[in-house]
Amino acid sequence: MPVPLSEFKPGESGTIVSIQGTGALRQRLIAMGVTPGTWLIVRKFAPLGDPMEIRLRNYNLSIRKRDAAMIEMLREDRL
């Protein structure tokens, strides 16, 4: 079941299912490589909890939690 990226904790990973919303923010996320089918991992959070740093497509991206809430994810099962 898809969950928002904003609910992930550091070290958790998953695959992007969809990007909600419309407009400039959605287009900017897509331009930065945040596209459906992309695997990513949450690296860390800033000291006050926002923004969060994610790793995808061999680079790190900092994203606000309210923007991360627009990204629907499938969690990767841990063994």
mmCIF file of the N, C-alpha and C atoms, coordinates in Angstrom:
data_MODEL
# 
_entry.id   MODEL 
# 
loop_
_atom_site.group_PDB 
_atom_site.id 
_atom_site.type_symbol 
_atom_site.label_atom_id 
_atom_site.label_alt_id 
_atom_site.label_comp_id 
_atom_site.label_asym_id 
_atom_site.label_entity_id 
_atom_site.label_seq_id 
_atom_site.pdbx_PDB_ins_code 
_atom_site.Cartn_x 
_atom_site.Cartn_y 
_atom_site.Cartn_z 
_atom_site.occupancy 
_atom_site.B_iso_or_equiv 
_atom_site.pdbx_formal_charge 
_atom_site.auth_seq_id 
_atom_site.auth_comp_id 
_atom_site.auth_asym_id 
_atom_site.auth_atom_id 
_atom_site.pdbx_PDB_model_num 
ATOM 1   N N  . MET A 1 1  ? 0.839  -1.176 0.000   1.00 0.00 ? 1  MET A N  1 
ATOM 2   C CA . MET A 1 1  ? 0.000  0.000  0.000   1.00 0.00 ? 1  MET A CA 1 
ATOM 3   C C  . MET A 1 1  ? 0.890  1.248  0.000   1.00 0.00 ? 1  MET A C  1 
ATOM 4   N N  . PRO A 1 2  ? 0.656  2.174  -0.909  1.00 0.00 ? 2  PRO A N  1 
ATOM 5   C CA . PRO A 1 2  ? 1.497  3.381  -0.994  1.00 0.00 ? 2  PRO A CA 1 
ATOM 6   C C  . PRO A 1 2  ? 1.364  4.275  0.242   1.00 0.00 ? 2  PRO A C  1 
ATOM 7   N N  . VAL A 1 3  ? 2.493  4.851  0.635   1.00 0.00 ? 3  VAL A N  1 
ATOM 8   C CA . VAL A 1 3  ? 2.534  5.805  1.746   1.00 0.00 ? 3  VAL A CA 1 
ATOM 9   C C  . VAL A 1 3  ? 3.328  7.027  1.295   1.00 0.00 ? 3  VAL A C  1 
ATOM 10  N N  . PRO A 1 4  ? 3.080  8.197  1.893   1.00 0.00 ? 4  PRO A N  1 
ATOM 11  C CA . PRO A 1 4  ? 3.846  9.387  1.520   1.00 0.00 ? 4  PRO A CA 1 
ATOM 12  C C  . PRO A 1 4  ? 5.313  9.263  1.934   1.00 0.00 ? 4  PRO A C  1 
ATOM 13  N N  . LEU A 1 5  ? 6.192  9.805  1.149   1.00 0.00 ? 5  LEU A N  1 
ATOM 14  C CA . LEU A 1 5  ? 7.620  9.804  1.457   1.00 0.00 ? 5  LEU A CA 1 
ATOM 15  C C  . LEU A 1 5  ? 7.891  10.496 2.793   1.00 0.00 ? 5  LEU A C  1 
ATOM 16  N N  . SER A 1 6  ? 7.084  11.461 3.152   1.00 0.00 ? 6  SER A N  1 
ATOM 17  C CA . SER A 1 6  ? 7.291  12.201 4.405   1.00 0.00 ? 6  SER A CA 1 
ATOM 18  C C  . SER A 1 6  ? 7.178  11.309 5.646   1.00 0.00 ? 6  SER A C  1 
ATOM 19  N N  . GLU A 1 7  ? 6.587  10.121 5.526   1.00 0.00 ? 7  GLU A N  1 
ATOM 20  C CA . GLU A 1 7  ? 6.459  9.197  6.658   1.00 0.00 ? 7  GLU A CA 1 
ATOM 21  C C  . GLU A 1 7  ? 7.658  8.257  6.808   1.00 0.00 ? 7  GLU A C  1 
ATOM 22  N N  . PHE A 1 8  ? 8.590  8.281  5.873   1.00 0.00 ? 8  PHE A N  1 
ATOM 23  C CA . PHE A 1 8  ? 9.768  7.426  5.938   1.00 0.00 ? 8  PHE A CA 1 
ATOM 24  C C  . PHE A 1 8  ? 10.732 7.951  6.992   1.00 0.00 ? 8  PHE A C  1 
ATOM 25  N N  . LYS A 1 9  ? 11.508 7.040  7.569   1.00 0.00 ? 9  LYS A N  1 
ATOM 26  C CA . LYS A 1 9  ? 12.539 7.362  8.550   1.00 0.00 ? 9  LYS A CA 1 
ATOM 27  C C  . LYS A 1 9  ? 13.911 7.167  7.903   1.00 0.00 ? 9  LYS A C  1 
ATOM 28  N N  . PRO A 1 10 ? 14.976 7.753  8.467   1.00 0.00 ? 10 PRO A N  1 
ATOM 29  C CA . PRO A 1 10 ? 16.311 7.550  7.913   1.00 0.00 ? 10 PRO A CA 1 
ATOM 30  C C  . PRO A 1 10 ? 16.648 6.063  7.797   1.00 0.00 ? 10 PRO A C  1 
ATOM 31  N N  . GLY A 1 11 ? 17.192 5.672  6.651   1.00 0.00 ? 11 GLY A N  1 
ATOM 32  C CA . GLY A 1 11 ? 17.553 4.289  6.390   1.00 0.00 ? 11 GLY A CA 1 
ATOM 33  C C  . GLY A 1 11 ? 16.482 3.518  5.653   1.00 0.00 ? 11 GLY A C  1 
ATOM 34  N N  . GLU A 1 12 ? 15.251 4.014  5.623   1.00 0.00 ? 12 GLU A N  1 
ATOM 35  C CA . GLU A 1 12 ? 14.181 3.318  4.901   1.00 0.00 ? 12 GLU A CA 1 
ATOM 36  C C  . GLU A 1 12 ? 14.270 3.650  3.415   1.00 0.00 ? 12 GLU A C  1 
ATOM 37  N N  . SER A 1 13 ? 13.872 2.686  2.603   1.00 0.00 ? 13 SER A N  1 
ATOM 38  C CA . SER A 1 13 ? 13.947 2.870  1.157   1.00 0.00 ? 13 SER A CA 1 
ATOM 39  C C  . SER A 1 13 ? 12.664 2.372  0.510   1.00 0.00 ? 13 SER A C  1 
ATOM 40  N N  . GLY A 1 14 ? 12.520 2.721  -0.754  1.00 0.00 ? 14 GLY A N  1 
ATOM 41  C CA . GLY A 1 14 ? 11.345 2.289  -1.488  1.00 0.00 ? 14 GLY A CA 1 
ATOM 42  C C  . GLY A 1 14 ? 11.361 2.800  -2.913  1.00 0.00 ? 14 GLY A C  1 
ATOM 43  N N  . THR A 1 15 ? 10.266 2.547  -3.608  1.00 0.00 ? 15 THR A N  1 
ATOM 44  C CA . THR A 1 15 ? 10.117 2.927  -5.004  1.00 0.00 ? 15 THR A CA 1 
ATOM 45  C C  . THR A 1 15 ? 8.989  3.942  -5.127  1.00 0.00 ? 15 THR A C  1 
ATOM 46  N N  . ILE A 1 16 ? 9.218  4.960  -5.940  1.00 0.00 ? 16 ILE A N  1 
ATOM 47  C CA . ILE A 1 16 ? 8.211  5.988  -6.174  1.00 0.00 ? 16 ILE A CA 1 
ATOM 48  C C  . ILE A 1 16 ? 7.077  5.403  -7.002  1.00 0.00 ? 16 ILE A C  1 
ATOM 49  N N  . VAL A 1 17 ? 5.845  5.600  -6.534  1.00 0.00 ? 17 VAL A N  1 
ATOM 50  C CA . VAL A 1 17 ? 4.663  5.143  -7.250  1.00 0.00 ? 17 VAL A CA 1 
ATOM 51  C C  . VAL A 1 17 ? 4.075  6.280  -8.076  1.00 0.00 ? 17 VAL A C  1 
ATOM 52  N N  . SER A 1 18 ? 3.909  7.449  -7.448  1.00 0.00 ? 18 SER A N  1 
ATOM 53  C CA . SER A 1 18 ? 3.332  8.588  -8.156  1.00 0.00 ? 18 SER A CA 1 
ATOM 54  C C  . SER A 1 18 ? 3.690  9.882  -7.443  1.00 0.00 ? 18 SER A C  1 
ATOM 55  N N  . ILE A 1 19 ? 3.493  10.986 -8.168  1.00 0.00 ? 19 ILE A N  1 
ATOM 56  C CA . ILE A 1 19 ? 3.694  12.321 -7.617  1.00 0.00 ? 19 ILE A CA 1 
ATOM 57  C C  . ILE A 1 19 ? 2.351  13.025 -7.699  1.00 0.00 ? 19 ILE A C  1 
ATOM 58  N N  . GLN A 1 20 ? 1.807  13.390 -6.550  1.00 0.00 ? 20 GLN A N  1 
ATOM 59  C CA . GLN A 1 20 ? 0.500  14.044 -6.491  1.00 0.00 ? 20 GLN A CA 1 
ATOM 60  C C  . GLN A 1 20 ? 0.645  15.522 -6.830  1.00 0.00 ? 20 GLN A C  1 
ATOM 61  N N  . GLY A 1 21 ? -0.473 16.155 -7.134  1.00 0.00 ? 21 GLY A N  1 
ATOM 62  C CA . GLY A 1 21 ? -0.482 17.591 -7.364  1.00 0.00 ? 21 GLY A CA 1 
ATOM 63  C C  . GLY A 1 21 ? -0.198 17.954 -8.813  1.00 0.00 ? 21 GLY A C  1 
ATOM 64  N N  . THR A 1 22 ? -0.221 19.251 -9.049  1.00 0.00 ? 22 THR A N  1 
ATOM 65  C CA . THR A 1 22 ? 0.030  19.790 -10.388 1.00 0.00 ? 22 THR A CA 1 
ATOM 66  C C  . THR A 1 22 ? 0.886  21.031 -10.242 1.00 0.00 ? 22 THR A C  1 
ATOM 67  N N  . GLY A 1 23 ? 1.269  21.583 -11.353 1.00 0.00 ? 23 GLY A N  1 
ATOM 68  C CA . GLY A 1 23 ? 1.967  22.859 -11.338 1.00 0.00 ? 23 GLY A CA 1 
ATOM 69  C C  . GLY A 1 23 ? 3.474  22.761 -11.304 1.00 0.00 ? 23 GLY A C  1 
ATOM 70  N N  . ALA A 1 24 ? 4.073  23.891 -10.901 1.00 0.00 ? 24 ALA A N  1 
ATOM 71  C CA . ALA A 1 24 ? 5.524  24.050 -10.959 1.00 0.00 ? 24 ALA A CA 1 
ATOM 72  C C  . ALA A 1 24 ? 6.269  23.082 -10.048 1.00 0.00 ? 24 ALA A C  1 
ATOM 73  N N  . LEU A 1 25 ? 5.757  22.832 -8.845  1.00 0.00 ? 25 LEU A N  1 
ATOM 74  C CA . LEU A 1 25 ? 6.449  21.929 -7.925  1.00 0.00 ? 25 LEU A CA 1 
ATOM 75  C C  . LEU A 1 25 ? 6.557  20.524 -8.512  1.00 0.00 ? 25 LEU A C  1 
ATOM 76  N N  . ARG A 1 26 ? 5.470  20.020 -9.046  1.00 0.00 ? 26 ARG A N  1 
ATOM 77  C CA . ARG A 1 26 ? 5.469  18.678 -9.649  1.00 0.00 ? 26 ARG A CA 1 
ATOM 78  C C  . ARG A 1 26 ? 6.463  18.617 -10.805 1.00 0.00 ? 26 ARG A C  1 
ATOM 79  N N  . GLN A 1 27 ? 6.474  19.628 -11.642 1.00 0.00 ? 27 GLN A N  1 
ATOM 80  C CA . GLN A 1 27 ? 7.397  19.661 -12.775 1.00 0.00 ? 27 GLN A CA 1 
ATOM 81  C C  . GLN A 1 27 ? 8.847  19.740 -12.305 1.00 0.00 ? 27 GLN A C  1 
ATOM 82  N N  . ARG A 1 28 ? 9.102  20.501 -11.253 1.00 0.00 ? 28 ARG A N  1 
ATOM 83  C CA . ARG A 1 28 ? 10.464 20.618 -10.724 1.00 0.00 ? 28 ARG A CA 1 
ATOM 84  C C  . ARG A 1 28 ? 10.935 19.286 -10.157 1.00 0.00 ? 28 ARG A C  1 
ATOM 85  N N  . LEU A 1 29 ? 10.057 18.575 -9.439  1.00 0.00 ? 29 LEU A N  1 
ATOM 86  C CA . LEU A 1 29 ? 10.430 17.259 -8.903  1.00 0.00 ? 29 LEU A CA 1 
ATOM 87  C C  . LEU A 1 29 ? 10.763 16.292 -10.030 1.00 0.00 ? 29 LEU A C  1 
ATOM 88  N N  . ILE A 1 30 ? 9.948  16.277 -11.063 1.00 0.00 ? 30 ILE A N  1 
ATOM 89  C CA . ILE A 1 30 ? 10.196 15.397 -12.212 1.00 0.00 ? 30 ILE A CA 1 
ATOM 90  C C  . ILE A 1 30 ? 11.517 15.760 -12.884 1.00 0.00 ? 30 ILE A C  1 
ATOM 91  N N  . ALA A 1 31 ? 11.800 17.050 -13.024 1.00 0.00 ? 31 ALA A N  1 
ATOM 92  C CA . ALA A 1 31 ? 13.050 17.488 -13.644 1.00 0.00 ? 31 ALA A CA 1 
ATOM 93  C C  . ALA A 1 31 ? 14.273 17.067 -12.834 1.00 0.00 ? 31 ALA A C  1 
ATOM 94  N N  . MET A 1 32 ? 14.111 16.912 -11.513 1.00 0.00 ? 32 MET A N  1 
ATOM 95  C CA . MET A 1 32 ? 15.220 16.491 -10.651 1.00 0.00 ? 32 MET A CA 1 
ATOM 96  C C  . MET A 1 32 ? 15.338 14.975 -10.572 1.00 0.00 ? 32 MET A C  1 
ATOM 97  N N  . GLY A 1 33 ? 14.526 14.244 -11.339 1.00 0.00 ? 33 GLY A N  1 
ATOM 98  C CA . GLY A 1 33 ? 14.644 12.795 -11.374 1.00 0.00 ? 33 GLY A CA 1 
ATOM 99  C C  . GLY A 1 33 ? 13.706 12.054 -10.454 1.00 0.00 ? 33 GLY A C  1 
ATOM 100 N N  . VAL A 1 34 ? 12.797 12.770 -9.790  1.00 0.00 ? 34 VAL A N  1 
ATOM 101 C CA . VAL A 1 34 ? 11.819 12.129 -8.910  1.00 0.00 ? 34 VAL A CA 1 
ATOM 102 C C  . VAL A 1 34 ? 10.661 11.668 -9.804  1.00 0.00 ? 34 VAL A C  1 
ATOM 103 N N  . THR A 1 35 ? 10.806 10.470 -10.355 1.00 0.00 ? 35 THR A N  1 
ATOM 104 C CA . THR A 1 35 ? 9.822  9.950  -11.300 1.00 0.00 ? 35 THR A CA 1 
ATOM 105 C C  . THR A 1 35 ? 9.340  8.566  -10.851 1.00 0.00 ? 35 THR A C  1 
ATOM 106 N N  . PRO A 1 36 ? 8.122  8.192  -11.237 1.00 0.00 ? 36 PRO A N  1 
ATOM 107 C CA . PRO A 1 36 ? 7.612  6.865  -10.869 1.00 0.00 ? 36 PRO A CA 1 
ATOM 108 C C  . PRO A 1 36 ? 8.567  5.753  -11.317 1.00 0.00 ? 36 PRO A C  1 
ATOM 109 N N  . GLY A 1 37 ? 8.745  4.763  -10.440 1.00 0.00 ? 37 GLY A N  1 
ATOM 110 C CA . GLY A 1 37 ? 9.631  3.645  -10.720 1.00 0.00 ? 37 GLY A CA 1 
ATOM 111 C C  . GLY A 1 37 ? 11.043 3.827  -10.199 1.00 0.00 ? 37 GLY A C  1 
ATOM 112 N N  . THR A 1 38 ? 11.380 5.023  -9.725  1.00 0.00 ? 38 THR A N  1 
ATOM 113 C CA . THR A 1 38 ? 12.719 5.308  -9.214  1.00 0.00 ? 38 THR A CA 1 
ATOM 114 C C  . THR A 1 38 ? 12.841 4.835  -7.767  1.00 0.00 ? 38 THR A C  1 
ATOM 115 N N  . TRP A 1 39 ? 13.941 4.145  -7.465  1.00 0.00 ? 39 TRP A N  1 
ATOM 116 C CA . TRP A 1 39 ? 14.230 3.691  -6.105  1.00 0.00 ? 39 TRP A CA 1 
ATOM 117 C C  . TRP A 1 39 ? 14.965 4.806  -5.382  1.00 0.00 ? 39 TRP A C  1 
ATOM 118 N N  . LEU A 1 40 ? 14.673 4.989  -4.095  1.00 0.00 ? 40 LEU A N  1 
ATOM 119 C CA . LEU A 1 40 ? 15.392 5.980  -3.295  1.00 0.00 ? 40 LEU A CA 1 
ATOM 120 C C  . LEU A 1 40 ? 15.513 5.495  -1.860  1.00 0.00 ? 40 LEU A C  1 
ATOM 121 N N  . ILE A 1 41 ? 16.411 6.153  -1.138  1.00 0.00 ? 41 ILE A N  1 
ATOM 122 C CA . ILE A 1 41 ? 16.605 5.871  0.281   1.00 0.00 ? 41 ILE A CA 1 
ATOM 123 C C  . ILE A 1 41 ? 16.650 7.200  1.024   1.00 0.00 ? 41 ILE A C  1 
ATOM 124 N N  . VAL A 1 42 ? 16.042 7.226  2.200   1.00 0.00 ? 42 VAL A N  1 
ATOM 125 C CA . VAL A 1 42 ? 16.091 8.422  3.042   1.00 0.00 ? 42 VAL A CA 1 
ATOM 126 C C  . VAL A 1 42 ? 17.406 8.386  3.803   1.00 0.00 ? 42 VAL A C  1 
ATOM 127 N N  . ARG A 1 43 ? 18.213 9.423  3.628   1.00 0.00 ? 43 ARG A N  1 
ATOM 128 C CA . ARG A 1 43 ? 19.531 9.460  4.259   1.00 0.00 ? 43 ARG A CA 1 
ATOM 129 C C  . ARG A 1 43 ? 19.467 10.045 5.668   1.00 0.00 ? 43 ARG A C  1 
ATOM 130 N N  . LYS A 1 44 ? 18.881 11.242 5.810   1.00 0.00 ? 44 LYS A N  1 
ATOM 131 C CA . LYS A 1 44 ? 18.852 11.890 7.117   1.00 0.00 ? 44 LYS A CA 1 
ATOM 132 C C  . LYS A 1 44 ? 17.878 13.069 7.089   1.00 0.00 ? 44 LYS A C  1 
ATOM 133 N N  . PHE A 1 45 ? 17.649 13.615 8.280   1.00 0.00 ? 45 PHE A N  1 
ATOM 134 C CA . PHE A 1 45 ? 16.827 14.808 8.439   1.00 0.00 ? 45 PHE A CA 1 
ATOM 135 C C  . PHE A 1 45 ? 17.695 15.919 9.000   1.00 0.00 ? 45 PHE A C  1 
ATOM 136 N N  . ALA A 1 46 ? 17.329 17.156 8.725   1.00 0.00 ? 46 ALA A N  1 
ATOM 137 C CA . ALA A 1 46 ? 18.007 18.303 9.315   1.00 0.00 ? 46 ALA A CA 1 
ATOM 138 C C  . ALA A 1 46 ? 17.758 18.281 10.829  1.00 0.00 ? 46 ALA A C  1 
ATOM 139 N N  . PRO A 1 47 ? 18.574 18.971 11.621  1.00 0.00 ? 47 PRO A N  1 
ATOM 140 C CA . PRO A 1 47 ? 18.420 18.931 13.082  1.00 0.00 ? 47 PRO A CA 1 
ATOM 141 C C  . PRO A 1 47 ? 17.007 19.243 13.590  1.00 0.00 ? 47 PRO A C  1 
ATOM 142 N N  . LEU A 1 48 ? 16.275 20.113 12.933  1.00 0.00 ? 48 LEU A N  1 
ATOM 143 C CA . LEU A 1 48 ? 14.919 20.444 13.373  1.00 0.00 ? 48 LEU A CA 1 
ATOM 144 C C  . LEU A 1 48 ? 13.860 19.611 12.658  1.00 0.00 ? 48 LEU A C  1 
ATOM 145 N N  . GLY A 1 49 ? 14.293 18.623 11.864  1.00 0.00 ? 49 GLY A N  1 
ATOM 146 C CA . GLY A 1 49 ? 13.356 17.706 11.224  1.00 0.00 ? 49 GLY A CA 1 
ATOM 147 C C  . GLY A 1 49 ? 12.939 18.054 9.818   1.00 0.00 ? 49 GLY A C  1 
ATOM 148 N N  . ASP A 1 50 ? 13.334 19.205 9.318   1.00 0.00 ? 50 ASP A N  1 
ATOM 149 C CA . ASP A 1 50 ? 12.945 19.614 7.974   1.00 0.00 ? 50 ASP A CA 1 
ATOM 150 C C  . ASP A 1 50 ? 14.049 20.484 7.399   1.00 0.00 ? 50 ASP A C  1 
ATOM 151 N N  . PRO A 1 51 ? 14.582 20.231 6.232   1.00 0.00 ? 51 PRO A N  1 
ATOM 152 C CA . PRO A 1 51 ? 14.177 19.257 5.215   1.00 0.00 ? 51 PRO A CA 1 
ATOM 153 C C  . PRO A 1 51 ? 14.765 17.868 5.475   1.00 0.00 ? 51 PRO A C  1 
ATOM 154 N N  . MET A 1 52 ? 14.409 16.951 4.581   1.00 0.00 ? 52 MET A N  1 
ATOM 155 C CA . MET A 1 52 ? 14.958 15.600 4.630   1.00 0.00 ? 52 MET A CA 1 
ATOM 156 C C  . MET A 1 52 ? 15.878 15.423 3.422   1.00 0.00 ? 52 MET A C  1 
ATOM 157 N N  . GLU A 1 53 ? 16.876 14.574 3.584   1.00 0.00 ? 53 GLU A N  1 
ATOM 158 C CA . GLU A 1 53 ? 17.800 14.295 2.483   1.00 0.00 ? 53 GLU A CA 1 
ATOM 159 C C  . GLU A 1 53 ? 17.541 12.886 1.969   1.00 0.00 ? 53 GLU A C  1 
ATOM 160 N N  . ILE A 1 54 ? 17.359 12.774 0.654   1.00 0.00 ? 54 ILE A N  1 
ATOM 161 C CA . ILE A 1 54 ? 17.141 11.474 0.032   1.00 0.00 ? 54 ILE A CA 1 
ATOM 162 C C  . ILE A 1 54 ? 18.235 11.215 -0.990  1.00 0.00 ? 54 ILE A C  1 
ATOM 163 N N  . ARG A 1 55 ? 18.475 9.946  -1.263  1.00 0.00 ? 55 ARG A N  1 
ATOM 164 C CA . ARG A 1 55 ? 19.470 9.551  -2.263  1.00 0.00 ? 55 ARG A CA 1 
ATOM 165 C C  . ARG A 1 55 ? 18.736 8.820  -3.376  1.00 0.00 ? 55 ARG A C  1 
ATOM 166 N N  . LEU A 1 56 ? 18.868 9.337  -4.593  1.00 0.00 ? 56 LEU A N  1 
ATOM 167 C CA . LEU A 1 56 ? 18.276 8.698  -5.758  1.00 0.00 ? 56 LEU A CA 1 
ATOM 168 C C  . LEU A 1 56 ? 19.127 9.009  -6.967  1.00 0.00 ? 56 LEU A C  1 
ATOM 169 N N  . ARG A 1 57 ? 19.167 8.092  -7.912  1.00 0.00 ? 57 ARG A N  1 
ATOM 170 C CA . ARG A 1 57 ? 19.902 8.274  -9.172  1.00 0.00 ? 57 ARG A CA 1 
ATOM 171 C C  . ARG A 1 57 ? 21.335 8.782  -8.962  1.00 0.00 ? 57 ARG A C  1 
ATOM 172 N N  . ASN A 1 58 ? 22.007 8.256  -7.947  1.00 0.00 ? 58 ASN A N  1 
ATOM 173 C CA . ASN A 1 58 ? 23.411 8.574  -7.646  1.00 0.00 ? 58 ASN A CA 1 
ATOM 174 C C  . ASN A 1 58 ? 23.662 10.025 -7.234  1.00 0.00 ? 58 ASN A C  1 
ATOM 175 N N  . TYR A 1 59 ? 22.667 10.673 -6.647  1.00 0.00 ? 59 TYR A N  1 
ATOM 176 C CA . TYR A 1 59 ? 22.903 11.985 -6.052  1.00 0.00 ? 59 TYR A CA 1 
ATOM 177 C C  . TYR A 1 59 ? 21.976 12.181 -4.854  1.00 0.00 ? 59 TYR A C  1 
ATOM 178 N N  . ASN A 1 60 ? 22.348 13.129 -3.996  1.00 0.00 ? 60 ASN A N  1 
ATOM 179 C CA . ASN A 1 60 ? 21.552 13.450 -2.812  1.00 0.00 ? 60 ASN A CA 1 
ATOM 180 C C  . ASN A 1 60 ? 20.692 14.671 -3.102  1.00 0.00 ? 60 ASN A C  1 
ATOM 181 N N  . LEU A 1 61 ? 19.458 14.630 -2.624  1.00 0.00 ? 61 LEU A N  1 
ATOM 182 C CA . LEU A 1 61 ? 18.503 15.708 -2.835  1.00 0.00 ? 61 LEU A CA 1 
ATOM 183 C C  . LEU A 1 61 ? 17.855 16.054 -1.503  1.00 0.00 ? 61 LEU A C  1 
ATOM 184 N N  . SER A 1 62 ? 17.841 17.333 -1.144  1.00 0.00 ? 62 SER A N  1 
ATOM 185 C CA . SER A 1 62 ? 17.133 17.787 0.051   1.00 0.00 ? 62 SER A CA 1 
ATOM 186 C C  . SER A 1 62 ? 15.753 18.262 -0.372  1.00 0.00 ? 62 SER A C  1 
ATOM 187 N N  . ILE A 1 63 ? 14.753 17.828 0.380   1.00 0.00 ? 63 ILE A N  1 
ATOM 188 C CA . ILE A 1 63 ? 13.376 18.137 0.025   1.00 0.00 ? 63 ILE A CA 1 
ATOM 189 C C  . ILE A 1 63 ? 12.591 18.439 1.299   1.00 0.00 ? 63 ILE A C  1 
ATOM 190 N N  . ARG A 1 64 ? 11.717 19.437 1.229   1.00 0.00 ? 64 ARG A N  1 
ATOM 191 C CA . ARG A 1 64 ? 10.875 19.775 2.385   1.00 0.00 ? 64 ARG A CA 1 
ATOM 192 C C  . ARG A 1 64 ? 9.883  18.646 2.638   1.00 0.00 ? 64 ARG A C  1 
ATOM 193 N N  . LYS A 1 65 ? 9.542  18.469 3.907   1.00 0.00 ? 65 LYS A N  1 
ATOM 194 C CA . LYS A 1 65 ? 8.606  17.388 4.255   1.00 0.00 ? 65 LYS A CA 1 
ATOM 195 C C  . LYS A 1 65 ? 7.234  17.607 3.625   1.00 0.00 ? 65 LYS A C  1 
ATOM 196 N N  . ARG A 1 66 ? 6.785  18.840 3.504   1.00 0.00 ? 66 ARG A N  1 
ATOM 197 C CA . ARG A 1 66 ? 5.468  19.071 2.894   1.00 0.00 ? 66 ARG A CA 1 
ATOM 198 C C  . ARG A 1 66 ? 5.492  18.732 1.406   1.00 0.00 ? 66 ARG A C  1 
ATOM 199 N N  . ASP A 1 67 ? 6.650  18.896 0.753   1.00 0.00 ? 67 ASP A N  1 
ATOM 200 C CA . ASP A 1 67 ? 6.778  18.479 -0.642  1.00 0.00 ? 67 ASP A CA 1 
ATOM 201 C C  . ASP A 1 67 ? 6.896  16.961 -0.732  1.00 0.00 ? 67 ASP A C  1 
ATOM 202 N N  . ALA A 1 68 ? 7.591  16.360 0.237   1.00 0.00 ? 68 ALA A N  1 
ATOM 203 C CA . ALA A 1 68 ? 7.743  14.899 0.260   1.00 0.00 ? 68 ALA A CA 1 
ATOM 204 C C  . ALA A 1 68 ? 6.401  14.214 0.477   1.00 0.00 ? 68 ALA A C  1 
ATOM 205 N N  . ALA A 1 69 ? 5.456  14.900 1.113   1.00 0.00 ? 69 ALA A N  1 
ATOM 206 C CA . ALA A 1 69 ? 4.128  14.328 1.336   1.00 0.00 ? 69 ALA A CA 1 
ATOM 207 C C  . ALA A 1 69 ? 3.378  14.112 0.023   1.00 0.00 ? 69 ALA A C  1 
ATOM 208 N N  . MET A 1 70 ? 3.795  14.784 -1.040  1.00 0.00 ? 70 MET A N  1 
ATOM 209 C CA . MET A 1 70 ? 3.156  14.638 -2.351  1.00 0.00 ? 70 MET A CA 1 
ATOM 210 C C  . MET A 1 70 ? 3.666  13.420 -3.120  1.00 0.00 ? 70 MET A C  1 
ATOM 211 N N  . ILE A 1 71 ? 4.733  12.792 -2.623  1.00 0.00 ? 71 ILE A N  1 
ATOM 212 C CA . ILE A 1 71 ? 5.353  11.657 -3.316  1.00 0.00 ? 71 ILE A CA 1 
ATOM 213 C C  . ILE A 1 71 ? 4.867  10.364 -2.684  1.00 0.00 ? 71 ILE A C  1 
ATOM 214 N N  . GLU A 1 72 ? 4.122  9.581  -3.435  1.00 0.00 ? 72 GLU A N  1 
ATOM 215 C CA . GLU A 1 72 ? 3.603  8.296  -2.967  1.00 0.00 ? 72 GLU A CA 1 
ATOM 216 C C  . GLU A 1 72 ? 4.644  7.209  -3.205  1.00 0.00 ? 72 GLU A C  1 
ATOM 217 N N  . MET A 1 73 ? 4.920  6.400  -2.169  1.00 0.00 ? 73 MET A N  1 
ATOM 218 C CA . MET A 1 73 ? 5.987  5.422  -2.200  1.00 0.00 ? 73 MET A CA 1 
ATOM 219 C C  . MET A 1 73 ? 5.487  4.030  -1.845  1.00 0.00 ? 73 MET A C  1 
ATOM 220 N N  . LEU A 1 74 ? 6.199  3.016  -2.327  1.00 0.00 ? 74 LEU A N  1 
ATOM 221 C CA . LEU A 1 74 ? 6.034  1.646  -1.859  1.00 0.00 ? 74 LEU A CA 1 
ATOM 222 C C  . LEU A 1 74 ? 7.286  1.326  -1.064  1.00 0.00 ? 74 LEU A C  1 
ATOM 223 N N  . ARG A 1 75 ? 7.101  0.974  0.220   1.00 0.00 ? 75 ARG A N  1 
ATOM 224 C CA . ARG A 1 75 ? 8.250  0.634  1.065   1.00 0.00 ? 75 ARG A CA 1 
ATOM 225 C C  . ARG A 1 75 ? 8.906  -0.648 0.587   1.00 0.00 ? 75 ARG A C  1 
ATOM 226 N N  . GLU A 1 76 ? 10.212 -0.689 0.747   1.00 0.00 ? 76 GLU A N  1 
ATOM 227 C CA . GLU A 1 76 ? 10.978 -1.902 0.458   1.00 0.00 ? 76 GLU A CA 1 
ATOM 228 C C  . GLU A 1 76 ? 10.981 -2.737 1.723   1.00 0.00 ? 76 GLU A C  1 
ATOM 229 N N  . ASP A 1 77 ? 10.642 -4.000 1.605   1.00 0.00 ? 77 ASP A N  1 
ATOM 230 C CA . ASP A 1 77 ? 10.639 -4.889 2.762   1.00 0.00 ? 77 ASP A CA 1 
ATOM 231 C C  . ASP A 1 77 ? 12.061 -5.164 3.208   1.00 0.00 ? 77 ASP A C  1 
ATOM 232 N N  . ARG A 1 78 ? 12.271 -5.088 4.526   1.00 0.00 ? 78 ARG A N  1 
ATOM 233 C CA . ARG A 1 78 ? 13.590 -5.395 5.073   1.00 0.00 ? 78 ARG A CA 1 
ATOM 234 C C  . ARG A 1 78 ? 13.633 -6.876 5.429   1.00 0.00 ? 78 ARG A C  1 
ATOM 235 N N  . LEU A 1 79 ? 14.786 -7.474 5.240   1.00 0.00 ? 79 LEU A N  1 
ATOM 236 C CA . LEU A 1 79 ? 14.964 -8.900 5.572   1.00 0.00 ? 79 LEU A CA 1 
ATOM 237 C C  . LEU A 1 79 ? 15.453 -9.047 6.988   1.00 0.00 ? 79 LEU A C  1 
# 
